[in-house]
């Protein structure tokens, strides 16, 4: 709508500019006819005093100069001050009986005025040339008033367009915030529903699975080493252990409801998490002050991110810093990175790109960070690979 309004204003301005030219020319022609009519009432060509009287009579119409010139451009009489000189008339050729014809009603611009030169013929009581040039310079007052009104309209319309554009931007931002809030609430409802379902399933499966795992272990222990039956029994044990890990992750996901902040050393948390993961990990931390955190929960987040980094492409690098009241952890790997289209999906429950795993690790990590009022994001590392960034506020 704002763009349409601006386009309309510009089109109107173009039309008004054309119209002002027509109005200005019409004003000049009307004044010229009125002045010619007054001069025609005189018995002969007027004097400068006569022209001054006519000039005063038509000053409100924008007349600023009246002059009479001969064929050669010499001034016979004038009133007012001219901005320009006649260009419509040429000197009479030597020996010619009649003056060269003029371009009638040739209107030109001289400064901020319009000038018109036209021919007047006198035959009564006149000792001078019969054909003289009437030169008028007129200030186009009506056209200027129309142009000024147009400019005011343009400014008002531009202001209205800017106001409309500002309101539109505000409404769009408000709508985007509302949509983001609705997505967040929908995500919370989905996670809550998923959590309730996961809790029920975990408790229902936990006891039968423990019995299955125990009996499979006993069976595997009684079978001879190297025999196929023992390998099959061990396979049952391994799958039971994997299911047990899934249940533990489900329960961990359900239980991420509260945190307890206590003063912690962020660098020590990073080193403890690095030592808990098998693989090459480098921790870079300067003098970082104590920070209020739920240390166990943040350590769990770092363990998950470091483990993923080593799986993606070792060595993993962990940096710890504080900037403007925010604690920043960055976990960097040397893998292929995370595609831009997947950077939101990887934090959804059960989304995973691995052949093994539950897909709950990053969902739990993000939930724990959000409980600290922080953010967990991923982007490309400057040196290649992925960079997971945790930002935690002090309070």
QUIPE-V236483 format. One line per field, one symbol per residue. phi: phi as a letter, one per 20 degrees, with the letter a starting at -180 (. if undefined). psi: psi as a letter, one per 20 degrees, with the letter a starting at -180 (. if undefined). burial: + if it has 9 or more other ideal C-beta (glycine too) atoms within 8 Angstrom, else -. A space follows every 50 residues. Layout:
# QUIPE-V236483
phi: ???
psi: ???
burial: ???
This chain:
# QUIPE-V236483
phi: .ffffffffffffffffffffffffffffffffffgfffffffbgfefff fffffffdffenfcbcbdcefenfeeabbndeecdfceddgfffnfecff feefleececmedddcdbecdccdlceeffdcdedcdcefffffffffff ffffffffffffffffffffffffffffffffffffffffffffffffff ffffegfgfffffffffffffeeffnefgfffffffffffffffffffff ffffeedcccebfcegfffffffffedfqecdddbeedffcfbegfffff ffgfffffffffrfeecddcbcclndeddcdddceendggfdfeffeegm ebdefcpemdgffffffffffemdccccbefgenndcecdccffc
psi: ggghggggggghggghgghhggggghgghggghgghgghhiqhaprrhgg hhghghhjhhjjpippqpqahjjpphqrpapqharpihqqqpqpiqhqqp qqnploprpocjrpppprqpppipkpiaqhorpoppppomgghhgggghg gghggghgghgggggggggggggggggggghhgghggggghgghggghgg gghhhgghhggggghhggghhiqqqiqhhhhhghhggghhgghhhggggg hhghjmhqqopqpqohghgghgghiippropppopbnprqpornggghhg ghgghgghghhhnrqqppqprpoljpppppoprkbirpqhijihhijqpj pqjqhqrijighggghghghhjkaqorqapqhjqaqopppopqh.
burial: -+--++-++--++--++-+++-+++-++++++-+++-++--+--++-+-+ ++-++--++-+++++++++++-+--+++++-+++-+-++--+------++ -+---+++-+--++++++++-+---+----++++++++++++++-++--+ --++--++-+++-++--+----------------------+--+++-++- ++--++--++-++--++-++--+------+--++-++--++++++++-++ ++++-+-------+-++-++++++--+-+-+-+-+--+--+++++-++++ ++++++++++-+-+++++++++---++++++++++-+----++--++++- +------+++++++++++++++-+-+-+--+---+++++++++--
